[in-house]
Amino acid sequence: MARLSAQPGDFFLSCQREARGGALPSAPEGLDQHLHHPAADGAIGKGGIVQEVDLHQYGPPLVQGGEGRERAGLPPAACETVGPGRALGARRGGTELAVRGWFTVRVDLVSGGGLHFAPRPGRIFLVGPSHTFRDLAVAIDLGFARWDLSHLHEFRFPDGRCFGIPDEEAPDVIDYAQVRVASQVKRGEPFTYVFDFGANWEHRCEVLDSNLDPLEVLGDVPGEPTPIWGWGWIPDQYGRRSYDEVD
């Protein structure tokens, strides 16, 4: 496994720009109960790995003030500007996309590492009204047993909204650490989470229930999105089956 000794900065962001050009492979419907290797879909190479970095080192929020709104592709009246350390609420088409209170998000692993999964392994997460997309990304990665979290990742919506690590040369990407999940999602509108643009672990995400009481559901009020249910076989992110196995 090649490991690049890189600092958070130009190399990390240039990898993000290069990797974002490819299309996401979609799992075909009606697969039998087995793993399918999509050889006909083209080879999927393994992504380069950089040393783990603190994602908060990338400076101020992307969407903040008029200039930031333009970079995010949102009209001035469509954004709620917030101060440092707080999350951002956004509106689309004048209608607030929000769920009330705590809510659950079902996350199914569709494909990755050159495989399509059927049945799809999954997790259900309890998410709070103040949790950001960055919080949810960390919870998903840990919930799917990933230990190397240094890879690029982002949330993508069918209408073009994209939440991830901000990059001034990719103005379509909104800083996911500054946007509350509850401000952007609603039931019946699935969205996608992609981890590691090389291996391309693609997840289908969907809100199930909202206006929940975490004390009734979990018996606690967690500080971050928390898995409350799960199923299926979770693959190793590098395909390893033993301690001695190498890439």
N, C-alpha and C positions, 0 to 999 in steps of 0.2 A: 504494500500500500504506500503510494507516494504521499509524502506530507510536505507541503510547502511552508517554509518559514516566512510568513507574510504578516505585516502589521495591518491593522484596520485602516483602509485608505484606498488609494487609487487601484491597486491590484484587485482588491475585494470587489470594488464597485465595477471595474471593467469586466470581471467575470460575470457579474450580474447582468450587464448590458449584453454581452455576447450570448449568454445562455437564454435570455428572454426571447430570442428570435424564433425559437422552435415552437411547433405546435404541440399541444398536449395529446398524447394517444388516448383514445377513449376505449373503454372495455366494451366489446360487443355484447349485445343483449342475448339472453338465452343460452349462456355457456353451460355445458355440462358440469357436474360436480367434480371438477379437477382443475389443476393449474394449466394454463395455456401459454406457451411461449410464442409470442407474435413475431416469428421470424420474417413473415411476409411484410410486417409493418416497418422493417428497417432496423438496423442495429442500434441499440441504445448503449452508449458508452458510459463508463463510470466518471462522475464529476471529480474535478480536482478538489483537494482538501486544503483548507487553510487553517492555521492555528485558531483556537477558540478566541473570540473577541467579545468585548462588551458592546452590545448593540446601542447602548446609550451614549457612546463616544462620538456619534455622528453629528453633534451640534444641536441647534434649536429645532423645534418642530417645523415640518415642511409646510403645513397649512397654518399660517398665522399672519393675519393682516391681509390687505388687498393683494399684494404681490404673491403671497403664498396661495391665495385662492385661485389666482389665474394659473399658477403652476399646477395646481391640483385639478384644473379643468372644471372648476365650480364657479358659478356666478357669485358676486360679492354678497348678495342677500341670502345665498344658500348655505352659508357657513356660520357656525358659532365660534367666534374667536375666544380662545381660553388662555389662561396664564400658564406659566411653566409648571410642570408636574401634574397638570390636570388633563383629562381626556377631552377629545373634541367630539361634538355632536354635529352631524351634517344632515342636510335636507336635500331631497332630489325631487325636482318637479313641483316644489311647493308642498309636498306631502311628507311628513316625517315618517321615516322608516324606523320604527321603534317597537320593542316588545316591552311589556310591563313587568316590573319586578324581576325576580330570578326566573331563569328559563333553562330548558334542556336543549342541547344540540347533539344530534346523532351524527357520528362521523364514521363513514365506511371507507376502508382502503380499497380503491378500485384497481390500481396497477402500480408497478414500480419494479426496478431492477430487471426489466425485460420480461416481466410476468403480468398477466391479468388474473385476478382472483375471483373464483366462483366455487363455493359461496365466499362472499366478502367478509373478512374480519372487521369488527367494529367496536366502537365504544360510545357510550352516552355520557356527556359531560353536563354538570350543573354549572351554569354561568351566571354571574351577578351583574347588576345594572352598571357597575363602575368598571368592569373588566374590559381591557382593551384587546385588540386583535393580537398584539404581542403576547399578552397573557394567555390567550387561547392557543397560540402557536406553540408556546412552551408546554402547555398541558397536553396537547395532541402528541407532540414528539415524545414526551415522557410516557404517555399512555400507550404508545405503540413501541415502547421498549428501545428507543434510540438513545445511544450514549454519546455519539459524536454529533453535537449540535452546532458545529461551525459552518454548516452548509447554508447556502442561499435558500430562501423560502418566501412565499407570499400567498395572500388570499386573492382570488379572482372571482368577479361576478359577471354574469352573462351580459350585463349592460356596459361592461368595460371598466367598472370600478376596480381598482387594484390597490391592495394595502400590503406594504412590506417595508423593507429598509429603504429610506429615502436616498435618492440619487439625483443630483441636479441635472444630469444628462438624460434622465428618464422621468420627465415631469408627470407622467401618468401614474406613477407610484406614490401613493400617499403614505406618510409616516404611520405605520401601524401601532406605534407606541402612544399615539396621540388621539386615537379614534376608538370610542367605545363600540363594542360589538352590538350592543342593544340599539345603537342609533342607526344601524345599517341593515339589519336583518328583520325578516318577518316570516311567519309560517307560510309554506307553499312556495317559497323562492329559494331553492338550493343554491349553494355557492361552492367553490372549489378551494382546497388548500393544497399547495404543492411544496414539497420538501426535497431539497437536493436536485437542482436542475439537470444534473447528469444522470443519476439513477431515476429521477422523475417519479418520486412517490406521490401519486395523485389520490386525493381524498374527496369524497362527496360529503358535504356538510348540509344539514337541514335542521331548522328549529322544530321541535316537537311540541312542547308545552311551555306556557308562560304564566306569569303572575303566581309563581310558586313561593312557598315558605320554606327556606332551606332547613329550618329546624324540624319541620315535618318530614321533609324528604331525606335529610342526612343526619339530623340530630345535632347539627353544628352550623356555624356560619363561616365557611372557608374563606381564606384570604385570596385564593386564586381559583380559576376553573378547576373542577374536580371530577374525575370519572366516578360514576355511580353504578355503571353496568357495562358488561363487555362480553364478547364472544369471539370465537374463531382462533385460528393459528396465526400468530404474529411472526413474520419473517425477520431474521437478523438483517440489519440495514446493509451489511456487506455480504450477505449470503453465507456466512460462516456457520459451520455445524459443530466445531470443536475448538478447544483452546489453541491447538497447534496449527490450525488451518490458517494459511496466509493467502493474500490476493495473488 
